[in-house]
Amino acid sequence: MKSSMSQIYPMSKILGGISPATFLRDYWQKKPLLIRQAISGFNGLLSASQFRILASSEEVQSRLIIKEGKNWELHHGPFSRSTWRSVNTKAPWTVLIQELNFHLPAAEQLLDHFNFIPHARLDDVMVSHACAGGGVGPHVDSYDVFLLQGPGRRRWRIGSQKNLTLQPGLPLKILKSFKHEEEWVLEPGDMLYLPPNYAHEGVAIDECFTYSIGFRAPSAQEWVAEFLSDFAERLEWPGQYTDPSLKPSQHPGELPESMNQFLAKELKKLHFDAHSLANFNGRFLTDPKPHVFFNPPEYPVSMASFQRDAKLHGIRLDPRTRFMFAKEGAWCNGATLNLAPELRPLVIILADQRCLSPKEMTDALRTYPEAPLKKQLWLWWLEWHENGWLQIDV
């Protein structure tokens, strides 16, 4: 099921009339792109009062940034009513809410516009609410980002500088020296794409909302370290060091070269095939962030009740759920799925569009007339529902 927002605004419109293929070829990770009226008449996804309610929740990742002269303050939410009363009497402020797509269905639907980029690369939708003059200072991001302007206006200055030295002693990563090359004022519906490590600064001209669609890019250090840690946990390595030809040592404090040679020989046996690499990547890239928790149903649901509601309304992955597939298998929230190969077409549909309508469910069940496959399908869906990974799409 596609969101109504995606139906109203086709991808070519969102990208300023160019195709996704052209955008990826000419701009993605290469150079910025300013798109005027990417979403015409865009009024944002939530009001100021709704924003404050979210920022006061324990389940929401939020930050308050205040700039007073050359001084910067950083505070972490949740924020109370007294915070909002006091913040309006202070210097320019900005409040950021991470992972808005976890808490607001409209933000999850916004991501449909970017389905031409693999879900494995997606990070989240962040929303920034700032008063006039508010901002987070000149900085760089290590990931691709689309900056969609909501209500209000924001001035963006950007530059491709190589000097990314940060100001010392600040709670934020702010560039020590910032030299911009281009400058624009974005109005509601305008969008700016920036590749990684492109210096930029956004300052609110008046009270405004900006929606940032960020794309994950694990560092080589993080990726390799996680792989080696995972590999070590699963390691079963036969053999043991021996030295039956040991000679009397003239320097007992010296490291024997034979021990170096033994380790070097053993390391040459290391081999990572495509299946083991894909299996790790599937688990690693679907593993939720440490602060992410799921909300199981308040009361147990019987299979009969679940089947009735699912057939009537359809099913949808929880916004926090990360679900991916490859020819080597499928993975969900860090777990490898053991599913019958016959279910692969259905896995692909669910992973791509993250939901199944009642008709799609009926068609799928008709496709699998064998009782064992149907049983596995229903057990799979019910288990995910009980984990909070999957919801009835009401």
C-alpha positions in Angstrom: 0.0 0.0 0.0 1.4 3.3 -1.0 0.9 6.5 1.0 -1.3 9.2 -0.4 1.5 11.6 -0.2 3.6 9.5 -2.6 0.7 9.3 -5.0 0.2 13.1 -5.0 3.9 13.9 -5.4 5.7 11.5 -7.8 9.5 11.0 -7.4 10.3 13.1 -10.5 8.5 16.1 -8.8 10.4 15.6 -5.6 13.7 15.7 -7.4 12.8 18.8 -9.4 11.7 17.0 -12.6 14.8 14.8 -12.9 14.6 11.0 -12.7 16.0 9.0 -9.7 18.6 7.5 -12.1 19.8 10.9 -13.2 19.9 12.2 -9.6 22.0 9.2 -8.5 24.3 9.5 -11.5 24.9 13.2 -11.3 24.4 14.3 -7.7 24.3 11.4 -5.1 27.5 11.6 -3.1 28.9 14.1 -5.6 27.4 17.6 -5.4 24.5 19.5 -3.8 21.1 20.0 -5.5 18.6 22.7 -4.6 15.0 21.8 -5.5 12.5 24.6 -5.4 9.0 23.4 -4.5 9.9 19.7 -4.2 6.6 19.4 -2.4 4.3 22.3 -3.4 2.3 23.7 -0.5 4.1 21.6 2.1 2.9 22.7 5.5 5.0 20.3 7.5 4.0 17.2 9.3 3.1 18.4 12.8 2.2 21.6 14.6 4.2 23.5 17.2 2.0 22.1 20.0 2.4 18.5 18.7 6.2 19.0 18.5 6.3 20.1 22.1 4.3 17.1 23.2 6.7 14.7 21.4 9.7 16.5 22.8 8.3 16.0 26.3 8.1 12.2 25.9 10.6 9.8 27.5 10.5 7.6 24.3 11.7 10.4 22.0 15.3 11.4 21.4 15.3 15.2 21.6 18.0 18.0 22.0 17.8 21.7 22.8 20.6 23.9 21.4 21.0 27.5 22.6 23.5 30.0 21.2 24.4 33.1 23.2 27.2 35.1 21.6 30.1 32.6 21.1 28.7 30.2 23.7 26.7 27.1 22.9 24.5 25.1 25.2 23.3 21.5 24.6 20.5 19.9 26.6 18.9 16.5 26.2 15.2 15.9 26.5 12.6 15.2 27.5 11.6 18.8 28.0 8.9 20.1 30.4 6.5 23.0 30.0 8.9 25.1 32.1 11.6 24.5 29.5 9.4 25.9 26.8 8.5 28.9 28.9 12.1 29.7 29.7 13.6 29.0 26.3 11.6 31.8 24.7 13.2 34.3 27.0 16.7 33.2 26.0 19.1 33.6 23.0 18.3 31.9 19.7 17.3 28.3 20.2 16.7 25.1 18.2 15.0 21.9 19.3 15.7 18.7 17.4 13.7 15.5 17.4 15.4 12.3 16.0 13.6 9.4 14.5 10.3 11.3 13.9 9.3 8.4 11.5 9.1 6.1 14.6 6.5 8.3 16.2 4.5 10.0 13.4 2.9 8.0 10.6 3.1 11.0 8.2 6.9 11.1 8.7 7.1 7.4 7.8 5.1 8.1 4.7 7.5 10.9 3.8 10.2 8.2 3.4 8.2 6.6 0.5 9.6 9.5 -1.7 13.1 8.0 -1.2 12.4 4.4 -2.0 14.8 4.6 -4.9 17.6 4.3 -2.3 18.0 1.0 -0.5 16.4 0.8 3.0 19.7 -0.4 4.3 21.0 3.1 3.8 18.2 4.9 5.6 18.8 6.4 9.0 15.8 8.5 10.0 13.7 11.6 9.6 14.8 14.4 12.0 12.8 17.6 12.6 14.2 20.9 13.7 12.1 23.6 15.3 13.9 26.9 15.7 13.1 30.5 16.6 14.4 33.3 14.4 18.2 33.2 14.4 18.2 29.6 15.7 20.6 27.0 14.3 23.2 24.4 15.2 26.3 26.2 13.7 28.4 25.5 10.7 29.1 21.7 10.6 29.5 18.7 8.3 27.6 15.4 8.3 29.2 12.1 7.5 26.0 11.0 5.6 23.8 12.1 2.8 20.9 14.3 3.8 17.8 15.9 2.2 16.7 19.1 4.0 13.0 19.7 3.4 11.7 23.1 4.5 8.4 23.1 6.4 6.6 26.2 7.7 8.9 29.3 8.0 12.1 30.1 6.2 15.7 29.1 6.7 18.9 30.5 5.1 21.4 27.9 4.1 25.1 28.5 3.4 27.2 25.7 2.0 30.8 25.1 1.0 33.1 22.3 -0.2 36.0 23.2 2.1 38.7 20.7 3.0 39.5 22.1 6.4 37.1 20.4 8.8 38.8 21.3 12.0 36.4 21.7 14.9 36.2 24.4 17.5 37.6 22.9 20.8 35.7 22.8 24.0 32.2 23.0 22.6 29.3 20.5 23.2 28.6 20.5 19.5 30.8 19.7 16.5 31.1 23.2 15.0 33.6 24.0 12.4 36.4 26.3 13.5 36.6 28.1 10.1 33.6 28.2 7.7 33.8 29.7 4.2 30.6 29.3 2.3 30.4 29.3 -1.5 26.7 29.4 -2.1 23.7 30.7 -0.2 19.9 30.3 -0.5 16.8 31.0 1.5 14.5 27.9 1.6 10.7 28.4 1.8 8.0 25.8 2.6 8.3 22.9 0.1 11.9 23.7 -1.0 14.5 21.0 -0.5 18.3 20.9 -0.5 20.3 17.7 -1.0 23.8 17.6 0.5 26.4 14.8 0.0 28.6 13.7 3.0 31.2 16.0 4.5 29.8 19.1 2.8 30.1 22.1 5.1 26.8 23.8 5.8 25.0 26.1 8.1 21.3 26.7 8.4 19.9 29.7 10.3 16.1 30.3 10.8 14.9 33.6 9.4 11.7 33.3 11.3 10.3 30.6 13.4 10.5 27.5 11.3 10.5 23.7 10.9 13.1 21.8 8.8 12.8 18.1 8.1 16.1 16.2 7.6 16.0 12.8 5.8 19.4 11.3 6.7 21.0 8.2 5.2 23.2 5.8 7.2 26.8 5.3 6.2 28.7 3.1 8.7 32.4 3.9 9.0 34.9 1.3 7.9 36.2 1.2 11.4 32.8 0.5 12.9 31.9 -2.0 10.2 35.1 -4.1 10.3 35.2 -4.0 14.1 31.7 -5.3 14.3 32.4 -8.0 11.8 35.5 -9.2 13.6 33.7 -9.2 16.9 30.8 -11.2 15.5 33.3 -13.6 13.7 35.2 -14.2 17.0 32.0 -15.0 18.9 31.1 -17.7 16.3 34.6 -19.0 15.9 35.5 -22.7 16.3 39.2 -23.0 15.3 40.9 -26.5 15.6 44.5 -27.0 16.4 47.0 -25.8 18.9 50.5 -24.4 18.9 53.2 -27.0 19.4 57.0 -26.9 19.3 58.4 -30.5 19.4 61.7 -29.3 17.9 62.3 -26.7 20.5 66.0 -25.9 21.1 67.6 -24.5 24.4 67.0 -20.8 24.5 69.9 -18.4 24.9 67.5 -15.5 25.6 64.4 -16.7 27.4 62.9 -13.2 27.2 62.9 -13.2 23.4 59.6 -13.8 21.5 60.1 -17.0 19.5 59.8 -16.5 15.8 58.1 -19.9 15.5 55.1 -18.4 17.4 54.9 -15.5 14.9 55.0 -18.0 12.0 52.3 -20.2 13.6 49.9 -17.3 13.9 50.6 -16.1 10.4 50.0 -19.5 9.0 46.7 -19.8 10.9 45.5 -16.4 9.8 46.0 -17.4 6.2 43.2 -20.0 6.7 40.7 -17.2 7.2 38.1 -17.2 4.5 34.9 -15.2 4.2 32.5 -16.5 1.6 29.6 -14.5 0.1 27.0 -16.2 2.3 28.8 -15.5 5.6 29.4 -11.9 4.6 25.8 -11.3 3.5 24.5 -13.0 6.7 26.6 -10.7 8.9 25.6 -7.6 6.9 21.9 -8.6 7.1 22.1 -9.0 10.9 24.3 -5.9 11.4 22.3 -3.5 9.2 18.9 -4.6 10.6 20.0 -4.5 14.2 18.1 -1.7 15.9 20.0 1.0 17.7 20.6 0.4 21.4 17.9 2.9 22.5 15.2 1.5 20.3 12.5 -0.6 22.0 9.4 -2.2 20.6 5.9 -2.2 22.1 4.3 -5.6 22.1 0.5 -5.9 22.4 -0.8 -5.1 25.8 -2.7 -8.5 25.9 -2.0 -11.8 24.3 -3.6 -12.3 20.9 -4.9 -15.7 19.8 -4.1 -17.0 16.3 -7.7 -16.9 15.3 -8.1 -13.3 16.4 -4.9 -12.3 14.7 -5.8 -14.1 11.4 -9.3 -12.4 11.4 -7.9 -8.9 11.9 -5.0 -9.3 9.5 -7.2 -10.6 6.7 -9.6 -7.7 7.3 -7.1 -4.8 7.6 -3.7 -6.1 6.3 -0.4 -5.9 8.1 2.4 -3.3 8.4 5.9 -3.5 9.8 6.4 -1.3 12.8 8.3 1.9 11.9 11.2 0.7 14.1 11.5 -2.6 12.3 14.4 -3.1 9.9 13.7 -5.9 7.4 16.0 -6.8 4.5 16.6 -9.7 2.1 19.3 -10.9 -0.3 19.8 -14.0 -2.4 21.5 -15.5 0.7 18.5 -15.1 3.0 16.4 -12.5 5.0 16.9 -10.7 8.2 14.8 -8.8 10.6 15.9 -6.6 13.6 19.2 -8.4 13.8 17.8 -12.0 13.5 18.3 -14.4 10.6 15.0 -15.8 9.3 14.6 -19.5 8.6 11.8 -19.4 6.1 10.9 -21.8 3.4 12.3 -20.8 0.0 8.8 -20.8 -1.5 8.0 -17.7 0.7 10.8 -15.6 -0.8 8.4 -13.7 -3.2 6.3 -12.6 -0.3 9.4 -11.7 1.7 10.5 -9.4 -1.1 7.1 -7.6 -1.3 7.0 -7.1 2.5 10.6 -5.9 2.7 10.1 -3.5 -0.2 6.8 -1.8 0.7 6.8 -2.7 4.4 3.1 -3.7 4.4 0.6 -6.1 2.9 -3.0 -5.1 2.0 -5.9 -7.5 2.7 -5.9 -8.3 -1.0 -2.2 -9.0 -1.0 -2.6 -11.3 2.0 -5.4 -13.1 0.3 -3.4 -13.6 -2.9 -0.4 -14.8 -0.9 -2.4 -17.3 1.0 -3.9 -18.5 -2.2 -0.4 -18.9 -3.7 0.6 -21.2 -0.8 -2.1 -23.9 -0.7 0.1 -26.3 1.2 -0.9 -26.4 4.9 2.7 -26.4 6.2 3.6 -23.2 4.3 0.4 -21.5 5.5 1.1 -22.5 9.0 4.7 -21.2 8.8 3.4 -17.9 7.4 0.9 -17.3 10.1 3.3 -18.4 12.9 5.9 -16.0 11.5 3.5 -13.0 11.3 2.0 -13.7 14.8 5.5 -14.0 16.4 6.5 -10.7 14.9 3.2 -9.2 16.1 3.9 -10.5 19.6 7.4 -9.0 19.5 6.0 -5.6 18.5 7.7 -5.9 15.1 4.5 -6.0 13.0 1.2 -4.3 13.4 -2.4 -4.8 12.2 -2.7 -2.0 9.6 -5.7 -0.2 11.1 
